């Protein structure tokens, strides 16, 4: 395919559901204003995930290290572990952005339930495992949509085909 500038365009990738997760979170630990921005750490308490090929639980002990930038955009970097129903472990590093109109973000921060249609929350999870039967996860590129709720986060992960 060519554009009007005659620069070739690669095929548009498709997406396939990998899994959706409900991640229970604790109260943020506020580090405060730092040279990089306003920092806080949100503990991950547990949860569950389910998809066509993998399902199981989110193990407690992870966290989401967040920075609120000067423009109000939230940078997220969550690190946590999934355990499949078969006992296989998957390490997840999930980086992304959440932003929206100031009044909507203020409602989220205040712990109110806000429709995910009113803000942008997208991430790029990197999955890693040592289990041979799940080795395909180590070479999978994924993207995700997020929803923030008062006591949990929903992250729906799609495999980029």
C-alpha positions in Angstrom: 0.0 0.0 0.0 1.2 3.5 -0.8 0.2 6.8 0.7 -0.1 10.1 -1.2 3.6 10.7 -0.5 4.6 7.4 -2.1 6.0 6.1 1.2 5.2 2.4 1.7 2.9 1.6 4.6 3.2 -1.8 6.3 0.1 -3.9 6.9 -2.0 -2.8 9.9 -1.7 -5.3 12.7 -4.8 -7.1 14.1 -5.5 -7.7 17.8 -6.7 -10.8 19.6 -7.8 -11.1 23.2 -5.0 -12.5 25.3 -6.7 -12.1 28.7 -8.6 -9.7 30.9 -7.6 -9.1 34.5 -9.2 -7.7 37.6 -6.3 -6.4 39.8 -7.1 -5.5 43.4 -5.2 -2.5 44.6 -4.4 -0.9 48.0 -4.2 2.7 49.1 -1.4 4.6 47.4 1.8 5.2 49.2 2.5 8.9 48.5 6.2 9.8 48.0 5.3 13.3 46.9 6.8 15.9 44.6 10.2 14.9 43.2 12.3 16.3 40.4 10.6 13.8 38.0 7.1 14.7 39.1 4.6 13.7 41.8 5.3 10.0 42.8 3.2 7.4 44.4 3.3 3.6 44.7 0.0 1.6 44.5 0.3 -1.9 46.1 -1.2 -4.8 44.2 -3.1 -7.0 46.6 -4.1 -9.8 44.2 -6.8 -10.5 41.6 -7.6 -12.8 38.8 -7.2 -13.1 35.0 -8.9 -15.1 32.3 -8.5 -15.5 28.6 -9.0 -18.0 25.8 -5.6 -19.7 26.4 -4.5 -18.7 29.9 -6.3 -18.1 33.2 -5.4 -17.9 36.9 -4.7 -15.4 39.6 -2.7 -12.2 40.1 -0.4 -12.8 43.0 -0.1 -10.3 45.8 3.1 -8.4 46.2 3.4 -6.4 43.0 3.0 -2.6 42.7 2.3 0.2 40.3 5.0 2.9 40.5 3.3 6.1 39.2 4.5 9.6 38.3 2.1 12.4 37.6 3.7 14.7 35.1 3.4 18.5 35.1 0.8 18.2 32.3 -1.4 16.0 34.5 -0.7 12.8 32.6 -0.1 9.7 34.8 2.8 7.5 33.8 2.3 4.0 35.1 4.8 1.2 35.5 3.3 -1.9 37.2 5.2 -5.0 38.0 3.5 -8.1 39.2 3.2 -11.9 38.8 0.4 -14.0 37.3 0.0 -17.6 38.3 -2.0 -19.8 35.9 -4.4 -22.5 37.0 -1.6 -25.0 36.3 0.8 -23.2 38.6 2.9 -21.6 35.8 4.3 -18.2 36.7 4.3 -15.2 34.3 6.2 -11.9 35.1 4.4 -8.8 33.9 5.9 -5.4 33.4 3.1 -3.0 32.3 3.9 0.6 31.3 1.5 3.2 30.0 -0.4 6.4 30.3 -3.6 7.6 31.8 -5.0 11.1 31.2 -8.2 13.0 30.6 -10.1 16.1 31.5 -9.0 17.5 34.9 -12.4 17.1 36.5 -12.6 13.5 35.4 -9.1 12.7 36.8 -9.9 14.4 40.0 -13.0 12.1 40.4 -10.8 9.1 39.8 -8.2 10.2 42.4 -11.1 10.9 44.9 -12.0 7.2 44.6 -15.2 7.7 42.5 -16.3 5.2 39.8 -15.9 7.0 36.5 -16.8 5.6 33.1 -13.7 4.5 31.2 -15.1 6.3 28.1 -14.2 9.6 29.8 -10.5 9.1 30.0 -7.6 7.5 28.2 -5.8 4.5 29.9 -3.6 2.4 27.6 -0.5 0.3 28.4 2.0 -2.0 26.9 2.5 -5.1 28.9 5.6 -7.3 28.5 5.1 -10.9 29.6 7.9 -13.2 30.5 7.9 -16.8 31.7 10.4 -19.7 32.0 7.7 -22.3 31.4 8.3 -24.1 28.1 4.6 -24.5 27.4 4.0 -20.8 27.6 7.2 -19.7 25.8 5.1 -18.1 23.1 4.4 -15.3 25.7 8.1 -14.3 25.6 7.8 -13.4 21.9 4.3 -11.8 22.0 3.8 -8.0 21.6 0.8 -6.9 23.6 -1.2 -3.7 24.1 -3.9 -3.1 26.8 -6.8 -1.0 27.8 -7.3 -0.1 31.4 -10.1 1.0 33.7 -9.6 2.4 37.1 -12.2 1.6 39.8 -12.1 2.6 43.5 -10.5 -0.7 44.7 -9.4 -2.4 41.5 -8.1 -1.9 38.0 -9.3 -3.8 35.0 -6.6 -4.4 32.4 -7.6 -6.1 29.2 -4.6 -7.4 27.2 -4.6 -8.0 23.5 -2.0 -9.9 21.5 -0.8 -7.9 18.5 -0.9 -10.2 15.4 
